Structures are given as structure tokens and as C-alpha cells.
Amino acid sequence: MRAPELKGRGWLNTGGKELSIKDLRGKIVLLDFWTFCCINCLHVLDELRPLEDKYGDVLVVIGVHSPKFEHEKDAEAVVAAVERYGVEHPVLDDPELHTWKQYAAKAWPTLSVVDPEGYVVASMAGEGHAEGLRRLIDELIATHEAKGTLHRGVGPFVPPPTAQTLLRFPGKALPLSDGTVLVSDSARHQLARLNGEEVVSRIGSGQRGRADGTSEQASFSEPQGLCLLPTNISNICGYDVIVADTVNHLLRGLKLSNGEVTTVAGTGRQWRSTVDDHAHDARSMDLSSPWDVAWYQGKVIIAMAGTHTLWWFDPVKRTVGLYAGTTVEALRDGPLPDVWLAQPSGLSVSADGQRLWFVDSETSALRFIENNVMGTAVGQGLFDFGHADGAAGQALLQHPLGVQALPNGEVLIADTYNGAIRKYANGMVSTVDTGLAEPSDVFLSADGRIHVVESAAHRIVEVTDGDQSMDAKRHKVKRPPTELAAGEVTLDIIFTPPPGQKLDYSFGDPTRLEVSASPAEILVAGEGVTTSLKRTLTLKEGVGVLQVVAQAATCDSHDEHAACHLTRQDWGVPIIVKDGGAQRLALILRGLDEEA
């Protein structure tokens, strides 16, 4: 079909110019429908960078910012997110989802490809499509060069001016025994050690990278969480602090005395496999956007935001494994590990060491683990959020990223998208402070004062513990759902191996399909894991989210020493089940080129 026109509130990264599909005729256009809360969307930004570098004279990437949370509709917040995450292509701010609807997007992220003649030639949801996109772009280049419809040249991206501040979108902070504070200066790809408002030292070159070495040689990519190891452990390991090097999908070790950085867990590749709770060599395992780290009951716990799970890391044995979660993105409590999480982003341990508190950002929830059981203190699910105080069962948060357990048993929450610090105490939630610019962490100084990493204001500030009266605001995500019929519905995962590959039957059936739903009762039959990519589901009337995880193993068909590949995709499909709805749900599993 002809590509619909691009319509929204305004444009970023174009020098003030508005763009249209007609303006882009002659180029291959890749529309990236994203929202800045979504970890899968952030993964796609990283996946697109090599494509932008390689095809810069023929490919124009357009980010279409399509908000989920209320805060993401704020124009200034979108501007900040574009800088925070290093977006180096034009972005259309679409708070009313005009362009989203025109292109029939239904999930974050969604990618649509427009050819040089202005026709939509492909659309795909989720992450992990870089190799498929590369093949498609190569085909479009060959076709349209032959037709004379491809125009090479500089694209419409205009970089914004660079701002000079002490910190730039800091993520997390760690108070140290000498009174200084170690901060992940995320947008600068560094760690900064502060004494008050003075930077004592910086660790990292300041360029996006993943090199080990001295404080000047080492490099990070949007680091976040920081964890101080116990002295007896650091003496064995040779480093003092664990750093969640988020976009590199690594854990790094930092020696405070000289700033030396070493990689201690992860390969640098993003995790795209199955998950288990066995111990694995830490340097051999792929990780996925580790966002925070905390020392709990003899191990480092990792908030693995990219897979909606918690992992553990043993720095002495140098092993890692799954701690909690199944990779299903939803809210479900119970015994570990068979619980559901949604982008865990902040960790804190109670003063007695018995309870691990964490904030689950996509469910806007405060949750905890104690005695190997997970519970939820505040939070109602993926689609309910707001700013409401009172009884914890009715209170609402909005995409919190930080948490701090207090010595008296109370818990402070960096309620990021509400711009607030909230407090959970005795089953009640109150507001401590408001008017903050995306607070991403909260911590106590050595003398017990409360400090906040005010990320979008590029600073650390002190706040005073005192309740404020707030008018309750309640919101629900409004994402166009898929209408399905009550009763039997066919779920059909469509998969075709990429060119030069075939399904790999060496170890049995090469496909796997896992289905669940939230709320669970909407899925009457068809839950669980099978080896077929087609399944009959039985649904009852209602509204919910169908959680689908599909994967297929392939191998090269032209080589006796063929490389193996794993294609995996997760979907969270909002559904309305009612009479007259569709009796078939088809989802496309795109072929990748990831060596197993």
C-alpha cells in the first residue's frame, strides 16, 4: 500500500524542518514506532545503529514516538529521551498516535519499511530484526538502483546542540565510605565520583564502547546500576564495585583504588535463548540490559530488565544463573522462579538483609522477595498506573526506576514518570516530594539524609522526608487491542527460515511455543509449552494480554560445518475477547542471523 503521511505534534533532530513521505521519495525509509519506557524499543535503537552507519546514504530511519505512559506524552520528556538514548535520526513526536494508527501498529516496538517509491513493503513487531532488515535493504537497493528510483545522498538528520552540565542523565548512585558518591553518568558512558558538587574523578573514556583497562582506557555504553561488594568478597575478586553496563549487556568490575575496569559477566551479545536456573560460567553467558545490581544473601542480584527477570551472579565462583522470572512480561507472584516480572529496574535490600525490594517499572509496581517467594506491595499490572496515595492495594505509581529500603522498615520509591519520591510504610503509600525531573534513584548518605538522582535535571539533590497532599490521578494504557472470538481460536506463528538456512532437526523438533495470559482466567485452554508453532486456544469473554514466546532453530543449508541459529520473539498482545471477534491470530516470527 501507499505509505500514509507522517502526522504528529512536531519533529526533533531535523533542525526545525517538518518531513513528509513525499520529501523522502527516493530513499528507503524505516519507521521505528517506539516509546522511551520500553526496553525492547531501546534494544531496537541499538540494533539500528549499525544499519544507519552502513546504509547512511540510502536509508532514512524515522523514529515515531508513540507513548504508553502519560508522562511520555510530555514534549520536553520526549526531547530529553531522544538525547538520553543517543537517537541520531529524525523523530516524529506523535502523542495522539495518529501515525501509529495509520500504519496499524499494535505493539512496541513496531518497524515499517517504505520503499523509494513510497510503498510500505514490510512491517514487523518486536526486536531482533537487524539481519532481516539488512537483507531487505540490500534487495531494495538492487531493485531501485536498476529502476533508477534510488537517490543517494545525505539524509535529513540534524544533530541538536550539545549541552554542558556536570552530569548528563545520570542513572544510579552509590555512596562510598569516604563520603564521596559514585554515579553512573549514563549519557556520557562514564562513571563519575562526586564530592558534593565537584567531580573528583571520572572512569571511562566518555565514548560508547566496551573496552577494559585503566580509567582512561575503559569504556561503557549507558551504564546504570552500581553495587559495592563486601570487603571479604572484593579482596578475593580484586575489584570493589559491580557495574551494570546496560547497553553492552555486561557486568563490569571496578577497582576503586585505581579506577581499573574488567568485564566479569556477559559476552557482549544480547540474550536470545531459553532460560534456566543452573549455574553457568559468567563470561560465557549472554545477558540482556542489566539495569541494577544489589548484594543479597551471598550473591549479586541482577535486575535483568531486557528479559523481565532477576538473575544472580557469584563473583567468587564466577557463575551466573536465573533467580526469578520466566521472561513473560506481566505481574504474577508466588514461589521462585515461576513468577512474572516486567522490566525490573531498581533493587534495594532491607536493613536486616532478609527482604529484597525491587521496582518493576512496566507494571508500575513495588515488589519484594523473601524466603524465595515473591510478593507485590504496590501495583496493579501492565496497563494501570497513575499518582494515587493511600492503601497500598489501591495506590498507583508510574514507571518507577529506583528504590531504597530504610533502616526503620519503610521504603522510598523513585516514582520516575510522576516526578516524585513516594513512601511505602505499614501498608500505606504517601508522597514525600514532587516536581522532580525523572528521578531514577534514591539513596541515603552516610549521615542518613535522603538524596535523589534527578536524572532529567542532570544532578543529585537532597529531599526531606515529609508527606504531601496529592490529588489522585489514575490512568490506563490505551493501546488498540486485537478482537478475538470467545471459544476456540487458532494461534498461528508464521516462520520461514532466512535464505540459505533450514530448520535444524538435529536435536529433535526445532520449534518451541509458550503461551500464557494476564489475567490467567481469560485463557481457558491452550496455556503452556509445545513444540508446534500452531495451537488452538480457548478464550473466554474479557480484556487482557496474551503472552506469546516463539522460537525456531535453524542451520546453514550449504555447509557440512553449518552454523546454528536461533530465532526467538516475545509478544504481549492486548486482546478483547467477544462474540464476532477473529478466530485466528497470526504472528510473524522473523528469521535472524544469530550464531548459537
N, C-alpha and C positions, 0 to 999 in steps of 0.2 A: 504494500500500500504506500501511497504518498506519505511522507513524514509530516505529521501535524506541526503547526507552528509552535515556537517556543514562547510561552507566555508566563510571566511571573511578576513579582514586585520590583525586581531590579537585578542588575548584573554586578558581579565582582570580578576582579582580575582582567578587566578589559579596558582600563583607562577611562571609564565612564561611557563607553560605547555600548549600545544595545545590539545584540546579534539576532539574526533570523536564519531560518533554514535556507532561504534564498541566498543570503550573504555567504553561506558555507558551501554552495554548489561548487563541485569540482574537487572537494575534499571528502575523505572518509571521515564520518562523524560518529563518535562513540558517546552516547548519552549514559551517564552514570547517575542513576537515581539513588541518592544516599541521604542519610541523616546522621548527624555527628555523635549521637549517643551510641550508635550501633557498632559493635566490634567487628562484625562481618563487613560492614561498609568501610571501616578503617583498613581491614585486610585488603579490600579491593583497591583502595588508594595506593597501597604499597605494590600490589600486583601490576597496576597500570604504569608505574614509573618507568620500567624498562621498555614498555611498548611506546611510551611517549618519547623516550630518548631515541629509540631505533627508527621510528616512523615519523619523526617530528615534521618533515616537510610534506607529508601527505595526510597525516592523521590529526584530527582536532578532537580532543576529549572535552566534553562539556559536562560539568557536574551540575545536576539538577537537585538542589537541596529540598527535600520533601520531609517535613518534620513529623516526628512521632509525638514527642512531649511538648507541652505548652511552651516551655522555655525556648525550645528550638525554633519557635516562630518569631522570636525577637531578632530584629535585623542586626543589632550590634553583636548578639551572640553568634550569629552566622558568620559575620566578618571575623570575629575572634577565632572561630573554629577553623576557618579557611587558613589563617596564619598558623594556628596551633599545630595543625596536622600537615603543614608543608604542601598545601594544594597548589600546584603550579600549572593550572589550566583555568579557563573561564568557568564561573559558577553562576547559574541562574537561581536566584532566591525565589522559591515557589511555595510560600506559606499556606496558600489555599489549595494546593495540589492540583492546579489547573493542568499543567503539562503532564504530571503524574497520571491523571485520569485520561488525557488524550492518548497517551501511549499504553494505556491499560496495565500499568504497573500494579502489582498486588503485594509485593514483598520488598523488604530492604535486605540487601541491595538488589536492584534490577538494572541490567545493561541492555541497551538497544543500539543497533548499528544501522547507520544510514549511509547508503552508497553515494558516490559523487553525482548521481543524477537525482538525488533527493528521495529515494525509496528506502523504506525500512526493510532490511534483508535478514535481520536476526534479532532475537530477544532472548534473554536468559536471566534467571534469578539466582541469587546466591553468589558465593565466591569460588575461586579456583578455576576460572575460565581463561587464564592468560594464554595457555598454549593453543586452545581452540580459537581464541581471538587472533593470535599470530597467524595461524593457518588461514583464517578467513580474510585477514587484511592482505596477506600475500596473494590470495586468489583475486581479491577486488583490485589490487594494484595491476596485476597482469591483465585482467579483463578490461579495465577502464583506460589503461595506457594504450591498449590495442584499439579501443574505440575513440581515443582522443578526448575523453571526458575527464581525465585526471589532471589536476593542476597542482604542480609542486610549488612550494614556497613557504614563507614564514606564516605561522598561524596567528590568531587574534589575541594570544595571551599577553597581558601587560602586567609585570610584577608590581605589587604595591610598594610604597616606600618602606624602608626598614626602620623600625622603632628602636630607640636606645633606652633600655631600662636595666636596673641591676640584675633582675631575673626576667625570664621570658617564659610564661606559662609553666611555672613550677608545678610539680605533681605531688610529691610526698616529702616529708621531713623526718629527720631522726635526731633528737637531742643527744649530745655526747657528754661524757663525764667532765670534760674541761670547760663546759659552759657554751661551747660552740654548737651550731646546728648544721647537720649535713642535709642538703636539699637536692632533690633531683630537678635540675633546671632543664625541663623536658624538651622545650622547643629549641634549645641551644645544644641539645645532645651532650650535656655535661652534668657533672655533679659539682655543686658549689658548697664550700664550707663557710658559714657565716658567723661573725662575732657581732651581734647586734645587727646594724645595717651595713656592716663592712664585709666584703668578701675577703676572707683570709687566704683562700686558695681555690683553684679550680682543678678538677680531674676530668680529663678528656680533651681532645683536640678542638672540639666545637663543631666538627664536621660529622655528618651522618656516616657511620661506619661500624665495624665490629672488631677492631684490632686490639690485641692485648699489649701490655707493656707499661712504661712509665706513665705518670700523669699527663705528660705532653703527648706521648705516642698513642695512648689508648683512645678508643672511640666507642661511642654508644649510638643507639637510634631510639630517641624518645624514651629514655629511662623513666621508671616510676618508683616502685616500692623499694624500701630500704629496711634491712633487719640487722641489728647488732647481735653477733653471736656471743654466747657465754665465754668467758676468758679461757676456761679449760678446753673448750672446743676450738677456739681460734688459735690457741697455742699448738694444737695438733695440725690444724689445717694450713696455717701460715697466712691467713687473712682474717679480717675482723668483721667485715660487713658484707652481707649478700645484697646484690643489686638486681632488681627485676628489670632487665634490659628488654623492654616490652616489644618493640617493633623488630628487634633482632631475634626474638623467640629464644632468649638465652637467660641464664643466671650468671652473673659475674661476681667474682670475689675481689674485695678491695682491702688492701693493707693500709691502715690509717697512717702509719708512721712515715711512709714514703710515697703514698698515692699509687702504688703499683696495682694493676688490674689484671686478673686472669679469668678465663672462662671456666666455670665449674660445672655447668649443666646445659645440655642442649647441643644441637648440631648447627643451628642457624637456619634450618629448614622448618617450615610450619607443619605442625602435626596434622596428618590427614589419614589416620588409621583407626584401628579399633583400640579400645582402652581396657586395661585390666589393672588389678591391684597388686601385681607381682613386683618384686624389686628388679630394677634394670640399671645397667651401667649408665650413670648420669650423662656422660659425654656422648653416648650413642643414641639417646632418645631425642626425638623431635618434641618441642614444646609449642605452645600457641598463646602468644600475647600474655605472658605472666605480668600481672598488674600490681600485686602487692605480695609481701612476704612477712612471716612472723614466726618466732621461735615458740613452739608449743609442744610440751611433753616429749622433749628429746629430739625433735626434728624441726626442720624449717617447713612450714606450711605455705603453699603457693596458691594464690588466687589466680587460677588459670582462666582468665576472662574469655579467651578465644574459644574454649571448649565447654564453657559453663560448668566447670568442675573445680575441685580443690585437689592438689597433688601434694605429696610430701617429698622432701629432699634430705638425705642423710649426708652431711658434709664430711663425716669421718669415713664412712663406708663408700662414699661417692656413688650413691644409688638414688634413684627416684622411683616413684610409683603413684598410682591413683589413691586418693584419700576419700573423696566424696563426689558423687555425681555420676551420671550415665551419658552425658553430652546432650540429653534432652533439655531444651530451654523452657523451663516452666518452674512452678513453685510446688514442691511436694516434700513433706517432712517424713521422718522415720529413721530406722537404723541405717548406718552407713554400710556400704557405699550407695545403696539403691535409693537415692534421693534426687530431686531435680533442682537445679540452680539456674540462674540467668545472669551471666556476666558478673561474677563476684569481683569486687574492685577495692575493697578495703578490709584489713584484718586488725584485730586487737585482742590481747589475752587478758582475762580478768586478773586482779591483783593476787588471788590465791592460786593462779595457774590452772584452775580446773575447767574453765569455760573459754572457748574460742568464739569471740564475736566477729561477725562479718556483715558487710553491707552488700546486698545483691542488687546491683543497680537497675537492671531491666525490669525487675519486679518491684522496684522502689521499696525494698524490704530491709529490715534489720533482723538478722537471723543468728543462730548460735549452735554450737556443738558441745555436748557434754556427755561423758560416758558412752561415746560412739553413737550418739543419737542426735539428729538434727531437729531443731525447732524453729519456729518463726515468732518473733516478738511483735513486729510491726510489718504490715504489708499484706496486700490482697490479691496480687497476681500481676500478670504482664500488662494489663490494659487499664488498671485503676491506679490513679496517682493524684496528688494534689498537696495542699498545705492545710492540714486539719489536726489540731491538738485534741487532747482528751484521752479517753480509754484507749489502750493500745490496739484493741481489736477493731476500732473504728478510725483510728488516726491514719493519716496519709503522709507519705514522703514523695519526693520527685527526683528520681535518679541520683541517689546518694553515692558518693565515691570514697568517703573516709569515715573512720570510727575510732573512738578512744574510750576504753574502759577506765573508769575512775576508781581510786582506792576504796571509796565508800560503796561500791557496787553499782553505782549509776553508770550510764553510758551516754557519751556525747556522739552526735552524728553530724558529719559534714553533709548537709542536705543540699547537694550541689545545685540542682536546677531550680530550687526555691531560693537560692542565695541566702541560706540560713544555717545556723547551728541549732540543732534540736537536742532534746534530752529525754532519755528513757529512764524512768525510775518508778519502781513499785507499780508496774502495770499501767503507768500513765505516760503520755508524751506531752512535752511542753516546748516552747520556743525560747531559746536563750538569746539569740541575736539574729538580726535580719539586715538586708541591704548590702550583703556581701557579693562580690563578683565571682561566682562559680567556686566556692570553697571546695577544695579537693582533698583536704586532710585536716585533722585536728590533733594536737598533741599537748602534753604537759611539759613545761620547763622543769629544771631541777628543783625550783622552789615552789612547784605546784601551780603555776599560772597557766591559764589556757591560751594557747596560740593556734592560729588558723593559717593554713596555706591558702591565701586568696588568689587562686590561680589566674583568673582573667584580669586581676589588677596587678599581677606580677610582683607580689610581695607576701610577707608574713606579718600578720597583725595579732595583737593581743585582744581578747574579748573577756568580758566579765560575766560570770555565771549569774543570771537573773532572768526570771520569766517575763515574757512579753505577751500582751494580749493580741491575738490574731483572729481575723475573720476567716472562717473555714472556706477553703476553695477546693472543690472536687472536680476531677476531670476523668475522662475515659478516652482511650485512643480510638480515633475514628478512622479505621482502615477499611477500604471496600472489601467485604467478605465474599467468599465463594459460596453460592447457594447450592446445597446438595439435598437429595431426596431422603426422606425418612425411610428406613428399611435398608435393603441391600444396595450397596454402591460399589462399583469396580474402581479400585485404585490401580492405575497403570503407570509404571515407571518406564519411560521410553529411553533405551540406551542403545547406541550404535558405536562400536569401537572406532577410535580415530583411524584415519588412513594408515595402513602399514601395521595395524595391530589386530589381534583376535582375542576372544575370550580364552582365559587360561584355566583349563580343567585339570592341571597337574595335581592339585591338592583337593579335588572334589568340585562341588558346584562353586563357580566363581562369583556368584551374586549373593547379596545379603540385603534384607529389607526389614527395618524395625519401625513399628507403628505404635503410637500412644496418643492420648488426647488429654486436654485440660479444658473443662473438668472431665474426669475419667468416665463419668456416667454417660456422657454423650456417645461414647464408643461402646456399643453393646457387645459386639463381637469383631474379631479381627486384630486385636491387640497382640503385640509380641514380635518375635523374630522368626523369619522364614528365609529360605534360600531362593525364593522366586521373586521377581520384580513385579509380579501382578498378584493382586489379592482382592478377595471380596470382603468388604466391611459391612457391618450392620450398625446403622446410626439411629439415634432417637432424636426427636424434635428438640431444638435448643440452639444455643450460641456457644461457641468455644473455639479452640485452636487444635487442629490436627497436626501432630508432630510426626514427621516422616524422616527417616535416615536411610539412605540407599547407598550401596557401593557395589562396584564391579571390578574384578581383577582381570587384566589383560596382559598380553606379552607380544613382543615384536614377532611378526609372522615371517620375516625374511631372513632370520639369522638363527643358526643352531645354538648359539650362545645368547639367546634373546634376553633383552632386559625386561623386567617385570614392572607393571604399572598398576596403580590403584586409583580408581575414580570414586570419589565419595562426595555426597551432598546432603546437607540438612535443610529441611523446610519446616517453617512454622506457618501453617495455612489457616487464617481465620475463616471459620465456616458458620453459616446459618443452615440448620437442618430443618426442612419444612416440606410439606406436600408441594409437588410441582418442581422441586429442585432437580439438578442434573443427577443422572445415575452413573456418571463416570467422571473421575478426576484423573487427568493425565498430567504428569510432571516429567520434565525432560532432564535426564542425567547426562551432562556433557562430558565428553572424553577429555582427559588431561594428558600430561606427559610428565608424570612424577615418577622417578625411579624408586622402586620399593627397596 
